[in-house]
């Protein structure tokens, strides 16, 4: 049994008008459609792969292309997936070739996927390779009886994130449109995780985001990347879920940058027809590489 069970309150969704803003979220419609119906839907969240143009390049001792492939293969072998969600820091070196590498790997799965940017991503290169089928700073789509919401939390020129009044207002508007259960995905963490160095580069206006979610019972979870470690916290009626990177891991509860020796991983999220959500982290324990233990940053 998966942990973090939460009880439902779904009702049929209503349509939402297009507010017409610009957003680099990538939604792939070309693959096989998600299997739907009155059954459990499974999302696989993968985050912070930090790929390079060259497949052999490493980030602090981790060959990120190989670690991503290993995690992706492990994830897809573990459970039949209805969709993949990638929550940022997709490519480390801002290269078009890096995004092409990522797209080839994702397209080969024949599973629908959504990608959002992180602070290390180049939006121009990302859009050049993937294009954009969603054009909102806060993108959403229906997924069975659920709504998936994708936030771009990046702030140009900053490692930390910020949503700002426009994105928060649009999120509020989406959440007010119906009461179907919703999961929100973003890159940066909106809540402190007790690591001082990385808590300083989370979502600067995270409190405003959480206040928005507090007002809407339909929100069942916020899932994010950026922290390169597992995190789970209950806040009122919803969950805050941080997910390990597909490459190197950060050591929890540190004042300064420090690497962990744990294996790369991903998050499995199960969405039930009655609005219950279940989630767990899985790791690719057989992956042989570990990061340089005394690295001071990247």
C-alpha positions as CSV (number, residue, x, y, z in Angstrom):
1,X,0.0,0.0,0.0
2,X,1.3,3.4,-0.9
3,X,1.5,6.1,1.8
4,X,0.0,9.6,1.9
5,X,-3.7,8.6,1.3
6,X,-6.1,11.5,1.1
7,X,-9.9,11.5,0.9
8,X,-11.9,13.0,-2.1
9,X,-14.4,15.6,-3.1
10,X,-14.6,15.5,-6.9
11,X,-17.4,16.9,-9.1
12,X,-17.6,17.1,-12.9
13,X,-15.3,19.8,-14.4
14,X,-16.4,22.9,-16.2
15,X,-14.7,24.5,-19.1
16,X,-12.2,27.4,-18.5
17,X,-11.7,30.3,-20.9
18,X,-8.2,30.9,-22.3
19,X,-6.6,33.9,-20.6
20,X,-3.9,34.1,-23.3
21,X,-0.6,34.4,-21.6
22,X,2.8,33.0,-22.7
23,X,4.3,29.9,-21.1
24,X,7.0,27.4,-22.0
25,X,5.3,24.3,-20.6
26,X,5.6,21.4,-23.1
27,X,2.7,19.0,-23.5
28,X,3.3,16.1,-25.9
29,X,0.1,15.0,-27.6
30,X,1.8,12.9,-30.3
31,X,2.2,9.7,-28.2
32,X,-0.4,7.1,-27.4
33,X,-3.3,8.6,-25.4
34,X,-3.4,8.1,-21.7
35,X,-5.6,5.1,-20.7
36,X,-8.6,6.6,-19.0
37,X,-11.9,5.6,-17.4
38,X,-13.1,4.9,-13.9
39,X,-9.8,3.4,-12.7
40,X,-6.6,4.5,-11.0
41,X,-4.4,6.7,-13.1
42,X,-0.6,6.6,-12.7
43,X,1.8,9.5,-13.1
44,X,5.5,9.2,-13.0
45,X,7.4,12.3,-11.9
46,X,11.0,12.6,-13.0
47,X,13.0,15.7,-12.2
48,X,16.3,17.4,-12.4
49,X,18.1,15.2,-15.0
50,X,20.6,17.9,-15.9
51,X,21.4,16.5,-19.3
52,X,24.2,17.7,-21.5
53,X,24.7,17.9,-25.3
54,X,27.2,15.0,-25.1
55,X,25.9,11.8,-23.5
56,X,29.3,11.1,-21.8
57,X,29.4,14.4,-19.9
58,X,29.2,14.2,-16.1
59,X,27.8,16.4,-13.3
60,X,29.9,16.0,-10.2
61,X,30.7,12.4,-11.1
62,X,27.3,11.4,-12.4
63,X,26.9,10.6,-16.2
64,X,23.5,12.3,-16.3
65,X,22.4,10.9,-19.6
66,X,23.0,7.4,-18.4
67,X,21.4,7.9,-15.0
68,X,18.3,9.4,-16.6
69,X,18.0,6.4,-18.9
70,X,18.4,4.0,-16.0
71,X,15.7,5.8,-13.9
72,X,13.4,6.1,-16.9
73,X,13.7,2.4,-17.6
74,X,13.2,1.5,-14.0
75,X,10.2,3.7,-13.7
76,X,8.5,2.3,-16.8
77,X,9.2,-1.3,-15.8
78,X,7.8,-0.7,-12.3
79,X,4.2,0.2,-13.2
80,X,2.1,0.8,-16.3
81,X,2.3,4.6,-16.7
82,X,-0.5,6.8,-18.0
83,X,1.8,9.9,-18.2
84,X,5.2,11.3,-17.3
85,X,5.7,14.7,-15.7
86,X,9.2,16.3,-15.8
87,X,9.6,19.1,-13.3
88,X,12.5,21.1,-14.5
89,X,16.3,21.4,-14.7
90,X,16.1,19.2,-17.8
91,X,19.4,20.3,-19.4
92,X,22.4,21.6,-17.6
93,X,24.4,23.2,-20.4
94,X,21.6,25.1,-22.2
95,X,22.2,23.2,-25.4
96,X,19.7,22.4,-28.1
97,X,21.4,19.1,-28.4
98,X,20.6,18.3,-24.8
99,X,16.9,18.9,-25.3
100,X,17.0,16.9,-28.5
101,X,18.5,14.0,-26.5
102,X,15.8,14.4,-23.9
103,X,13.0,14.4,-26.5
104,X,14.3,11.3,-28.2
105,X,14.3,9.4,-24.9
106,X,10.8,10.6,-24.0
107,X,9.3,10.0,-27.5
108,X,10.7,6.5,-27.5
109,X,8.6,5.6,-24.4
110,X,5.3,6.1,-26.3
111,X,3.9,7.6,-23.1
112,X,2.4,11.0,-22.9
113,X,4.6,13.5,-21.1
114,X,4.6,17.1,-19.8
115,X,7.7,19.2,-19.1
116,X,8.1,22.4,-17.2
117,X,11.3,24.4,-16.9
118,X,13.7,24.9,-14.0
119,X,16.3,27.5,-13.2
120,X,19.0,25.7,-15.2
121,X,16.9,25.5,-18.3
122,X,17.2,27.6,-21.5
123,X,13.6,28.5,-22.5
124,X,14.7,29.3,-26.0
125,X,16.4,26.0,-26.5
126,X,13.6,24.2,-24.9
127,X,11.0,25.8,-27.1
128,X,13.1,25.3,-30.2
129,X,13.2,21.5,-29.7
130,X,9.8,20.8,-28.2
131,X,7.7,23.7,-29.4
132,X,4.8,24.8,-27.3
133,X,1.2,23.5,-27.4
134,X,0.3,25.2,-24.2
135,X,0.5,29.0,-24.1
136,X,-0.2,29.8,-20.5
137,X,2.1,30.8,-17.6
138,X,0.0,28.4,-15.6
139,X,-0.9,25.5,-17.8
140,X,-3.5,22.8,-17.1
141,X,-5.1,19.8,-18.6
142,X,-7.8,17.3,-17.7
143,X,-6.6,13.9,-16.8
144,X,-9.5,11.5,-16.3
145,X,-11.5,13.0,-13.5
146,X,-8.5,15.0,-12.3
147,X,-6.9,18.3,-13.3
148,X,-3.1,18.6,-13.7
149,X,-1.8,22.1,-13.3
150,X,1.8,23.1,-14.3
151,X,3.4,26.2,-12.9
152,X,6.5,27.9,-14.3
153,X,8.2,29.0,-11.1
154,X,11.4,30.3,-12.8
155,X,12.6,33.9,-12.5
156,X,15.1,34.9,-15.2
157,X,18.6,35.4,-13.9
158,X,17.9,33.8,-10.5
159,X,18.5,30.4,-9.0
160,X,15.4,30.7,-6.9
161,X,11.8,30.9,-8.1
162,X,9.0,33.4,-8.0
163,X,5.4,33.2,-9.3
164,X,4.3,36.8,-9.1
165,X,0.9,38.3,-9.0
166,X,-0.1,37.4,-12.6
167,X,0.6,33.7,-12.3
168,X,-0.9,33.5,-8.8
169,X,-4.1,35.2,-10.1
170,X,-4.3,32.8,-13.0
171,X,-3.9,29.8,-10.7
172,X,-6.6,31.1,-8.5
173,X,-8.8,31.5,-11.6
174,X,-8.2,27.9,-12.7
175,X,-8.8,26.6,-9.2
176,X,-12.1,28.5,-8.9
177,X,-13.4,27.1,-12.3
178,X,-14.5,23.7,-10.9
179,X,-14.0,21.3,-8.0
180,X,-12.4,18.3,-9.6
181,X,-9.3,17.1,-7.6
182,X,-6.1,18.7,-8.8
183,X,-2.4,18.1,-8.6
184,X,0.0,21.1,-9.1
185,X,3.5,20.6,-10.5
186,X,6.3,23.2,-10.3
187,X,10.1,23.2,-10.2
188,X,11.0,25.1,-7.0
189,X,9.9,24.1,-3.5
190,X,7.3,26.5,-1.9
191,X,8.0,25.4,1.7
192,X,11.1,25.2,3.8
193,X,12.7,21.7,3.9
194,X,15.2,22.5,6.8
195,X,18.2,22.9,4.6
196,X,19.2,26.5,4.9
197,X,21.3,26.8,1.7
198,X,18.5,25.6,-0.6
199,X,15.6,27.1,1.3
200,X,17.1,30.4,0.3
201,X,16.5,29.6,-3.4
202,X,12.9,28.1,-3.2
203,X,9.8,30.0,-4.4
204,X,10.2,33.5,-3.0
205,X,6.4,34.0,-2.8
206,X,5.8,30.4,-1.7
207,X,3.6,31.6,1.2
208,X,1.2,33.2,-1.3
209,X,1.1,30.0,-3.3
210,X,0.3,27.9,-0.2
211,X,-2.4,30.4,0.8
212,X,-4.0,30.0,-2.6
213,X,-4.0,26.3,-2.3
214,X,-5.3,26.5,1.3
215,X,-8.5,28.2,-0.1
216,X,-9.3,25.4,-2.5
217,X,-10.2,21.9,-1.2
218,X,-9.8,20.5,-4.7
219,X,-6.0,20.7,-4.4
220,X,-4.7,17.3,-3.4
221,X,-0.9,17.8,-3.8
222,X,1.9,20.1,-4.9
223,X,4.8,18.1,-6.4
224,X,8.1,19.7,-7.1
225,X,11.8,19.1,-7.9
226,X,14.8,21.4,-7.3
227,X,15.7,19.9,-3.9
228,X,17.3,16.6,-5.2
229,X,15.8,14.6,-2.3
230,X,12.7,13.0,-1.0
231,X,10.3,15.2,0.9
232,X,6.7,14.7,2.1
233,X,4.6,16.9,4.3
234,X,0.8,17.2,4.9
235,X,-0.6,20.7,4.9
236,X,-4.3,20.8,5.7
237,X,-6.1,18.8,3.0
238,X,-3.1,18.4,0.6
239,X,0.4,17.0,0.3
240,X,3.7,18.7,-0.4
241,X,5.9,16.3,-2.3
242,X,9.6,16.7,-3.2
243,X,11.2,14.2,-5.5
244,X,14.8,12.9,-5.8
245,X,16.8,13.8,-8.9
246,X,17.4,11.3,-11.7
247,X,21.1,12.1,-11.2
248,X,22.9,13.4,-8.0
249,X,21.2,13.8,-4.6
250,X,21.5,16.5,-2.0
251,X,22.0,15.6,1.7
252,X,18.9,16.6,3.8
253,X,19.0,19.1,6.6
254,X,22.3,20.9,5.8
255,X,23.3,24.5,6.2
256,X,25.6,24.3,3.2
257,X,25.7,22.5,-0.1
258,X,26.3,18.8,0.6
259,X,25.8,15.7,-1.6
260,X,24.2,12.4,-0.5
261,X,25.2,9.0,-1.6
262,X,21.7,7.8,-2.2
263,X,20.6,6.4,-5.6
264,X,18.7,8.4,-8.2
265,X,15.0,8.0,-8.2
266,X,11.5,9.1,-9.3
267,X,8.0,9.5,-7.8
268,X,5.0,7.4,-8.5
269,X,1.7,9.1,-8.1
270,X,-1.6,7.2,-8.2
271,X,-4.8,9.2,-8.8
272,X,-8.0,7.4,-7.8
273,X,-11.4,8.0,-9.4
274,X,-12.9,9.0,-6.0
275,X,-10.2,11.7,-5.5
276,X,-7.8,9.8,-3.3
277,X,-4.1,10.3,-4.1
278,X,-1.3,7.9,-3.2
279,X,2.4,8.5,-3.8
280,X,5.8,6.9,-3.1
281,X,9.4,7.4,-4.1
282,X,11.3,4.6,-5.9
283,X,15.0,4.5,-6.5
284,X,17.3,2.9,-9.0
285,X,19.3,1.1,-6.4
286,X,21.4,-0.8,-8.9
287,X,22.8,2.4,-10.6
288,X,26.5,2.2,-10.0
289,X,27.7,5.9,-10.0
290,X,27.7,8.1,-7.0
291,X,28.5,11.8,-6.9
292,X,31.8,13.3,-5.8
293,X,31.3,13.3,-2.0
294,X,33.2,16.5,-1.1
295,X,31.9,18.7,-4.0
296,X,31.0,22.3,-2.9
297,X,28.5,23.1,-5.6
298,X,28.0,23.2,-9.4
